[in-house]
Amino acid sequence: MAKLTDFFRLGIRKEWIDALQANGITEPTPIQEKAIPALLAGKDVISQAQTGTGKTLAFVLPILEKADPDSNDVQALVLTPTRELALQITAEVKKLTAATDDLHVLAVYGGQDVDRQLRKLAGKKQVVIATPGRLLDHMRRGTIDLSTVSMFVLDEADQMLHMGFLPEVEDIAASLPDKRQTMLFSATMTPQVRALAQRFMQNPEDIRVQGKRITLANIRQIAVETTDRAKQSALRTLIDEERPFLAVIFCRTKRRASTLNAALQGFGYLSDELHGDLSQAKREDVMKRFREARIQLLVATDVAARGLDVEGVTHVFNYDIPEDVDSYIHRIGRTGRAKEKGIAYTMVAAKDRAQLAEIEKGIAMNLERRASERAADYGENEEHKQHKTKHKGQERAGRGGQRGGKPARAEGEHRGGKPARAEGEHRGSRPTRAEGEHRGSRPARAEGGQRGGKPPKAEGKQQTGKGKRETGKRGQHGAARQQQPARLAPKNGDDQRNQERMTKTGQSSERAAGRGDFAGKSANASRKPGTFSHKRAEKQHGGSARFDGQKQTGKRPSPTPAKRGSTARSTKKR
């Protein structure tokens, strides 16, 4: 009971203390002890606190204390970067206001039915918890009035700026009254967050809580050394050994989360995925089943699981190593909450050792080391391969350095044990041709000699050809012809040739002079009676194949022109 009086000493009314006790909260955290009195005094507060330190109640309790239940206007506005965080804070407020009907809280976020939200906005709504995008949509529609807001909270401000919500935050803050109380909570205090605080806050009180040691005190942290190839099997081995009640598995990207979830479901695990590509209805269904323990493994990305507070999470598995110390603390902070014990495993490959060293430096402690069996087997196999290769090399060197145990060739020795060729020796043990010697061991032809070793032809003797032409029958006739004297040309050879030409010309003239003779011999020489050519000729000229005795001019007779409209012309056109 003495611990409950601490909340009373901070300025919290008894009705809220009873609601806290009903939810199992009996003692304020350091961030609550420092922030609640300042907020109840109406000061602007900028607070740096890690997840799991109770910062949600640090601003929810002062809001509930100062809210006017008789007014239906919006009095407090809480901006969160994700839908899940908005739903989580809404659930916390509803737990405390369950015993009273005077205060109403409304969650406004994307992915939900707009008409449904419009109906709720028409009623009582003293506290609105929203994401920036959907809230701006209602402001443009004119369905929400923020001119009565007196308390403005920016939760997870660093993550909100990281996600690119700065323009939306500026537009929302510009529509709020100048006279208001502003509260900013952030896990990290970057220069951008500081600049944001200076723009929207007036003389804020800076509250810092060394929450790293507090957050990590109840969490056992283990680094599992593995490889990228063996990472998935090592994760399954850890799940089988640890048997978590509820576990969150963090992946770096949405695609890797989907791939890992499909693999786990294929092995029969009760798992599901949570990332930004899912619809709002799907995300709400996944979180509902996870809170009800209908699924045991939640494969999520950093943004989607930001600020999740689910009772019963016993294990966190960092399937992909976090990018920095703050992300690591946010991840493992999903377990070990409310003074419960938790275990966080981080899968570390060889390329992740530098990041692991940065994380250990940031949290000022060294993580336990464990080598996965799969990685150990892989390392032993690699070592065995290297040893085997080295052993083979040593044996090869001992056997003369030749592969297969054969001795190395001596200097000048030919491959296969044959002696090397001497200088000038031919390949295949053949001697080198002497100067002037013919290829194929044939002697070169002497000057003026004939190919094949035959003697040169005598002057005036004709070439007799191949084979036994000289000794055979043909050879004898050839020799006899060679012995005959050469024929003498006629003295008047030119006159004789001219006379023969004139005689041929005269004969041609006589044939041309006879009517029908030339036509009968030339034009109709190939046209035999009864053939197609013979009949066509008769049809064209209206008579016999001799064209009725007309003189042949050497030209092909032109066909008879077709009449207009005849079938022949139409056929030709087609």
C-alpha positions in Angstrom: 0.0 0.0 0.0 3.0 2.3 0.6 3.9 2.0 -3.0 0.4 3.1 -4.1 0.8 6.2 -2.0 3.7 7.1 -4.3 1.2 7.7 -7.1 -1.0 9.7 -4.7 2.1 11.7 -3.7 2.7 12.5 -7.4 -0.8 14.0 -7.7 -2.9 11.1 -9.1 -6.5 10.8 -7.8 -7.7 7.7 -6.0 -10.0 6.6 -8.8 -7.0 6.3 -11.2 -4.9 4.7 -8.6 -7.6 2.0 -8.2 -7.6 1.5 -12.0 -3.8 1.1 -11.9 -4.0 -1.5 -9.1 -6.7 -3.4 -11.1 -4.2 -3.7 -14.0 -1.4 -4.8 -11.8 0.5 -1.5 -11.6 1.5 -0.7 -8.1 4.7 1.3 -8.3 5.7 4.3 -10.5 8.8 4.1 -12.7 11.6 6.7 -12.7 10.2 8.4 -15.8 6.8 8.6 -14.2 8.1 10.0 -11.0 9.9 12.8 -12.9 7.4 13.6 -15.7 4.0 13.5 -13.9 4.6 16.4 -11.5 6.0 18.6 -14.2 3.1 17.8 -16.6 0.5 18.3 -13.9 2.1 21.8 -13.3 1.4 22.7 -16.9 5.0 22.7 -18.1 6.2 21.7 -21.5 8.3 18.5 -21.2 10.9 16.9 -23.5 11.7 13.5 -22.3 14.3 10.9 -23.4 13.3 7.5 -22.3 13.8 4.0 -23.7 10.9 1.7 -24.5 9.6 -0.4 -21.6 10.2 2.4 -19.0 6.5 3.3 -18.6 6.6 6.5 -20.5 3.0 5.9 -21.9 1.5 6.2 -18.4 3.8 9.2 -17.8 1.7 11.3 -20.2 -1.6 9.4 -20.0 -2.1 9.9 -16.3 -1.7 13.7 -16.4 -4.1 13.9 -19.4 -6.8 11.9 -17.5 -6.3 14.1 -14.5 -6.7 17.4 -16.4 -9.4 16.4 -18.9 -12.9 17.9 -18.4 -15.5 15.1 -18.6 -18.3 17.6 -19.1 -16.9 18.9 -22.4 -17.4 17.0 -25.6 -14.6 18.8 -27.4 -11.1 17.4 -28.2 -8.9 18.3 -25.3 -5.9 16.1 -25.8 -4.2 15.0 -29.0 -1.6 12.2 -29.1 0.4 11.7 -32.4 2.1 8.3 -33.0 4.1 7.1 -36.0 2.3 3.7 -36.4 -1.2 2.4 -36.3 -0.2 -0.4 -33.9 1.2 2.1 -31.4 -1.9 4.2 -31.7 -4.1 1.2 -30.9 -1.8 0.2 -28.1 -2.1 3.6 -26.4 -5.8 3.6 -26.9 -6.1 0.2 -25.2 -4.1 1.5 -22.2 -6.4 4.5 -21.9 -9.5 2.4 -22.2 -8.3 0.1 -19.4 -8.0 3.0 -17.0 -11.3 4.6 -18.1 -13.3 1.4 -18.1 -14.9 2.2 -14.7 -16.1 5.6 -15.8 -18.3 6.7 -18.7 -17.4 10.4 -18.6 -14.1 10.3 -20.6 -14.0 8.9 -24.2 -11.0 8.1 -26.2 -10.9 7.7 -30.0 -8.2 6.2 -32.3 -7.9 7.8 -35.7 -5.6 5.9 -38.1 -5.4 4.8 -41.8 -6.8 1.6 -43.1 -10.1 2.0 -41.1 -13.5 2.7 -42.6 -13.8 6.5 -42.9 -17.6 6.5 -42.4 -17.2 4.6 -39.1 -14.7 7.1 -37.9 -17.0 10.0 -38.9 -19.8 8.6 -36.8 -17.4 8.3 -33.8 -16.1 11.8 -34.3 -19.6 13.1 -34.0 -19.9 11.9 -30.4 -17.8 12.6 -27.3 -14.1 12.5 -27.9 -12.0 14.2 -25.1 -8.9 12.3 -26.1 -7.8 11.6 -29.7 -4.9 9.3 -30.5 -4.0 9.4 -34.2 -1.5 8.9 -36.9 -0.5 12.0 -38.9 -1.8 11.0 -42.3 -5.4 10.1 -41.4 -5.7 13.0 -39.0 -4.8 15.5 -41.8 -7.4 13.8 -44.0 -10.1 14.5 -41.4 -8.8 18.1 -41.0 -9.2 18.7 -44.7 -12.7 17.2 -44.7 -13.6 19.5 -41.8 -14.8 16.5 -39.7 -12.5 17.3 -36.7 -11.9 20.5 -34.8 -8.5 20.9 -33.1 -9.0 24.5 -31.9 -9.9 23.3 -28.4 -6.8 21.1 -27.9 -5.0 22.1 -24.7 -2.5 19.1 -24.5 -0.4 17.9 -27.4 1.8 14.8 -27.3 4.4 13.7 -29.8 5.2 10.0 -29.0 8.2 8.3 -30.5 9.3 11.6 -32.1 12.6 10.3 -33.5 10.8 7.5 -35.3 8.2 9.9 -36.6 10.9 12.1 -38.2 12.7 9.0 -39.5 9.5 8.0 -41.3 9.2 11.4 -43.0 6.2 12.7 -41.1 7.8 16.2 -40.4 5.7 18.1 -42.9 2.5 16.5 -41.5 3.5 17.2 -38.0 4.2 20.9 -38.9 0.7 21.2 -40.5 -1.0 19.7 -37.5 0.9 21.8 -35.0 0.1 25.0 -37.0 -3.7 24.3 -36.6 -3.4 24.0 -32.8 -3.9 26.9 -30.4 -0.8 28.8 -29.4 -1.7 28.4 -25.8 -1.2 24.7 -25.2 0.9 22.3 -23.3 3.3 20.2 -25.5 4.9 16.9 -24.5 7.6 15.2 -26.6 8.9 11.7 -25.9 11.7 10.1 -27.8 14.0 7.2 -27.4 16.9 9.1 -28.9 17.6 12.8 -28.8 18.9 13.6 -32.2 19.6 17.2 -33.5 16.5 17.0 -35.6 14.4 16.1 -32.5 16.0 19.0 -30.6 15.2 21.4 -33.5 11.6 20.2 -33.5 11.2 20.8 -29.8 12.6 24.3 -30.1 10.0 25.2 -32.7 6.9 23.9 -31.0 7.7 24.1 -27.3 8.2 27.0 -24.8 10.9 26.6 -22.2 10.5 22.8 -22.0 11.8 20.9 -19.0 14.3 18.4 -20.1 13.9 15.0 -18.4 16.2 12.1 -19.0 16.2 8.7 -17.6 19.1 6.3 -17.9 16.7 3.6 -19.1 19.2 1.3 -20.8 20.4 -0.5 -17.8 16.8 -0.6 -16.4 15.4 -2.0 -19.6 18.2 -4.6 -20.0 18.3 -5.7 -16.4 15.7 -8.4 -16.7 16.7 -9.6 -20.2 19.3 -12.3 -20.8 21.1 -11.5 -24.1 22.8 -14.1 -26.2 24.7 -13.8 -29.5 24.4 -16.9 -31.6 27.3 -17.2 -34.1 26.1 -18.7 -37.3 26.3 -18.2 -41.1 23.8 -16.8 -43.6 23.2 -20.2 -45.0 22.6 -21.9 -41.6 20.7 -19.0 -40.0 17.2 -20.3 -40.6 18.0 -23.8 -39.4 19.7 -22.3 -36.3 16.6 -20.3 -35.6 14.4 -23.4 -35.7 16.8 -25.2 -33.4 16.6 -22.4 -30.9 12.8 -22.3 -31.1 12.6 -26.1 -30.5 15.0 -25.9 -27.5 13.5 -22.8 -25.8 9.8 -23.4 -26.6 8.7 -19.8 -26.1 5.2 -18.9 -25.0 5.2 -15.9 -27.3 8.1 -14.7 -29.4 8.8 -11.8 -31.7 11.3 -12.4 -34.6 12.7 -9.3 -36.2 13.8 -9.0 -39.8 15.4 -6.2 -41.6 13.0 -5.9 -44.6 9.4 -6.8 -45.4 10.4 -9.3 -48.0 12.7 -11.2 -45.6 9.9 -11.2 -43.0 7.4 -12.7 -45.5 10.0 -15.3 -46.7 10.9 -16.4 -43.1 7.2 -16.6 -42.1 6.4 -18.8 -45.1 9.3 -21.1 -44.2 8.3 -21.4 -40.6 4.7 -22.1 -41.5 6.0 -24.8 -43.9 7.7 -26.5 -41.0 4.4 -26.4 -39.0 5.1 -23.5 -36.6 2.2 -21.2 -35.5 3.5 -18.0 -37.0 2.4 -14.9 -38.9 3.9 -11.8 -40.3 3.5 -8.1 -39.4 4.8 -5.4 -41.8 3.7 -2.3 -43.7 2.5 -4.1 -46.8 -0.4 -5.7 -44.9 -3.8 -4.0 -44.9 -5.0 -2.5 -41.6 -7.7 -5.3 -41.2 -5.0 -7.9 -41.6 -2.6 -6.2 -39.2 -5.3 -5.9 -36.5 -6.3 -9.6 -37.0 -2.6 -10.6 -36.6 -2.1 -8.6 -33.4 -5.4 -9.9 -32.0 -4.4 -13.5 -32.6 -1.0 -12.9 -31.2 -2.3 -11.3 -28.0 -4.7 -14.2 -27.6 -1.8 -16.6 -28.0 -3.4 -18.3 -31.0 -0.1 -17.7 -32.8 3.2 -18.1 -30.9 5.7 -16.5 -33.4 5.3 -13.0 -34.8 7.7 -12.2 -37.6 7.9 -8.4 -37.9 9.9 -5.5 -39.1 11.2 -2.7 -36.9 8.7 -0.1 -37.9 5.6 -2.3 -37.6 6.6 -3.6 -34.2 7.6 -0.2 -32.9 6.4 0.3 -29.3 4.4 -3.0 -29.2 3.5 -4.0 -25.7 2.1 -7.5 -25.6 1.8 -9.4 -22.3 3.5 -12.8 -22.3 6.3 -12.2 -24.7 9.1 -14.4 -23.4 11.6 -14.4 -26.3 12.9 -12.0 -28.9 14.9 -13.3 -31.9 17.0 -10.8 -33.9 17.0 -12.8 -37.2 18.8 -9.8 -38.8 21.1 -7.8 -36.6 19.8 -4.3 -35.7 21.4 -1.3 -37.5 22.3 0.6 -34.3 22.1 0.5 -30.6 18.7 2.2 -30.3 17.1 -0.2 -32.6 18.6 -3.1 -30.7 17.2 -1.7 -27.4 13.8 -1.2 -29.0 13.7 -4.7 -30.3 14.7 -6.6 -27.1 12.4 -4.3 -25.1 9.4 -6.3 -26.4 10.3 -8.9 -23.7 11.2 -8.5 -20.0 8.4 -5.9 -19.5 6.6 -5.2 -16.2 9.6 -6.7 -14.3 9.2 -10.1 -16.0 12.2 -12.1 -17.3 13.0 -12.4 -20.9 15.6 -13.8 -23.3 16.9 -12.1 -26.5 18.8 -14.0 -29.1 20.8 -12.2 -31.8 21.9 -14.1 -34.9 25.4 -13.0 -35.9 27.2 -13.9 -39.1 30.8 -13.2 -39.8 29.9 -9.9 -41.6 27.9 -8.7 -38.5 30.7 -8.8 -36.0 31.5 -5.1 -36.4 27.8 -4.2 -35.7 27.7 -6.5 -32.7 30.8 -4.8 -31.3 29.1 -1.4 -31.6 26.0 -2.7 -29.9 28.0 -4.1 -27.0 29.8 -0.8 -26.7 26.5 1.1 -26.6 25.0 -1.0 -23.9 28.3 -1.3 -22.0 28.2 -5.0 -21.7 29.3 -8.1 -23.6 26.7 -10.6 -24.8 26.9 -14.3 -24.1 28.3 -16.3 -27.0 26.8 -19.5 -28.4 27.8 -21.3 -31.6 24.9 -22.9 -33.3 25.3 -26.6 -34.1 24.7 -26.0 -37.8 27.4 -23.4 -37.9 29.7 -25.6 -36.0 29.1 -28.5 -38.4 29.7 -26.1 -41.3 33.0 -24.9 -39.7 34.1 -28.4 -39.1 33.4 -29.4 -42.7 35.3 -26.4 -43.9 38.3 -27.2 -41.6 38.1 -30.8 -42.8 38.2 -29.7 -46.4 41.2 -27.5 -45.8 43.0 -30.2 -43.9 42.3 -32.7 -46.6 43.5 -30.3 -49.3 46.7 -29.6 -47.3 47.3 -33.3 -46.8 46.9 -34.1 -50.5 49.4 -31.3 -51.3 51.9 -32.8 -48.8 51.5 -36.3 -50.3 51.9 -34.9 -53.8 55.1 -33.1 -52.8 56.4 -36.4 -51.2 55.7 -38.4 -54.3 57.7 -36.0 -56.5 55.2 -33.3 -57.0 53.3 -35.0 -59.8 49.5 -35.5 -59.5 48.6 -39.2 -59.1 51.9 -40.2 -57.5 54.0 -40.2 -60.7 57.5 -39.0 -60.5 58.4 -35.7 -62.1 60.0 -35.9 -65.5 63.8 -35.4 -65.5 65.3 -32.7 -67.5 65.2 -33.5 -71.2 62.9 -36.5 -70.7 59.8 -36.7 -72.9 56.2 -37.1 -71.6 55.3 -40.7 -71.1 58.9 -41.8 -70.4 60.1 -41.4 -74.0 63.4 -39.7 -74.6 63.4 -36.2 -75.9 64.0 -35.7 -79.6 67.5 -34.9 -80.6 68.2 -31.8 -82.5 67.2 -32.1 -86.0 65.3 -35.4 -85.4 61.9 -35.7 -87.0 58.7 -36.4 -84.9 57.8 -40.1 -85.0 61.5 -41.1 -85.2 61.6 -40.3 -88.9 64.9 -38.8 -90.1 64.8 -35.2 -91.3 64.8 -34.8 -95.1 68.1 -34.0 -96.6 68.5 -31.0 -98.7 66.8 -31.6 -102.0 65.0 -34.8 -100.8 61.3 -35.2 -101.7 58.6 -35.6 -99.0 57.6 -39.3 -98.6 61.2 -40.5 -99.1 60.9 -40.0 -102.9 63.9 -38.5 -104.6 63.6 -35.0 -105.9 63.2 -34.5 -109.7 66.4 -33.7 -111.4 66.6 -30.6 -113.4 64.4 -31.2 -116.5 63.2 -34.5 -115.1 59.5 -35.6 -115.1 57.4 -36.1 -111.9 57.3 -39.7 -110.7 60.9 -40.4 -111.6 60.4 -40.8 -115.3 63.0 -39.5 -117.8 62.3 -36.2 -119.5 60.5 -36.3 -122.9 62.8 -36.2 -125.9 62.6 -33.1 -128.2 59.6 -33.5 -130.6 58.2 -36.5 -128.7 54.5 -36.2 -127.6 53.5 -37.0 -124.0 52.0 -40.5 -123.9 49.9 -40.1 -120.7 49.6 -42.5 -117.7 50.1 -46.2 -117.3 51.6 -48.5 -119.9 50.7 -46.3 -122.8 54.1 -46.7 -124.5 54.2 -50.5 -124.3 50.5 -51.2 -124.8 48.3 -51.2 -127.9 47.5 -47.6 -127.5 51.1 -46.8 -127.0 52.1 -48.5 -130.2 49.5 -46.6 -132.3 50.6 -43.4 -130.7 54.2 -44.2 -131.6 53.2 -45.0 -135.2 51.4 -41.8 -135.5 54.4 -39.9 -134.2 56.5 -41.5 -136.8 54.2 -40.2 -139.7 55.2 -36.9 -141.2 53.2 -33.9 -140.3 50.4 -32.9 -142.6 51.1 -30.0 -144.9 48.5 -27.2 -145.0 47.2 -26.2 -148.5 48.9 -23.3 -150.1 45.7 -21.4 -150.6 44.1 -22.2 -147.3 42.4 -18.8 -147.0 40.9 -19.0 -150.5 39.5 -22.4 -149.8 37.8 -21.4 -146.5 36.3 -18.3 -148.2 34.9 -20.5 -151.0 33.3 -22.9 -148.5 31.6 -20.0 -146.7 30.2 -18.6 -150.0 28.9 -22.0 -150.9 27.0 -22.3 -147.5 25.6 -18.8 -148.0 24.3 -19.6 -151.5 22.6 -22.7 -150.2 20.9 -20.7 -147.5 19.7 -18.1 -150.0 18.2 -20.9 -152.2 16.3 -22.3 -149.2 15.0 -18.9 -148.3 13.8 -18.2 -151.9 11.6 -21.3 -151.9 8.1 -20.3 -150.5 7.1 -22.4 -147.5 10.3 -24.4 -147.4 11.9 -22.4 -144.6 8.7 -22.1 -142.6 8.1 -25.8 -142.9 11.6 -26.7 -141.8 12.2 -24.2 -139.1 8.9 -22.9 -137.6 7.1 -26.2 -137.8 10.0 -28.5 -137.3 8.9 -29.2 -133.7 5.2 -29.1 -134.4 4.1 -32.5 -135.3 0.6 -33.0 -136.5 -1.9 -33.8 -133.7 0.2 -32.1 -131.0 -1.0 -29.2 -128.9 1.5 -26.8 -130.5 0.4 -27.8 -133.9 -3.3 -27.3 -133.1 -2.7 -23.9 -131.4 -0.9 -22.7 -134.5 -3.7 -23.8 -136.8 -6.3 -22.1 -134.6 -4.4 -18.7 -134.5 -3.8 -18.5 -138.2 -7.0 -20.1 -139.4 -5.1 -22.7 -141.6 -2.4 -25.2 -141.4 0.8 -25.0 -139.4 2.6 -23.4 -142.4 0.5 -20.2 -142.0 -1.0 -20.5 -145.5 2.3 -19.9 -147.3 3.1 -16.6 -145.7 6.7 -15.5 -145.7 8.5 -16.2 -142.4 10.0 -13.1 -140.9 11.7 -14.6 -137.9 9.3 -12.9 -135.4 6.7 -14.6 -133.3 3.2 -13.9 -134.7 1.2 -11.7 -132.4 -2.0 -13.2 -130.9 -5.4 -12.2 -132.1 -6.7 -9.3 -130.0 -9.5 -10.3 -127.6 -12.9 -8.7 -128.0 -14.3 -6.2 -125.4 -16.0 -8.0 -122.6 -14.6 -11.4 -123.6 -13.8 -14.1 -121.1 -10.2 -14.2 -122.2 -9.7 -10.5 -121.2 -11.5 -10.9 -117.9 -9.4 -14.0 -117.2 -6.2 -12.1 -117.9 -7.3 -9.3 -115.5 -7.9 -11.8 -112.8 
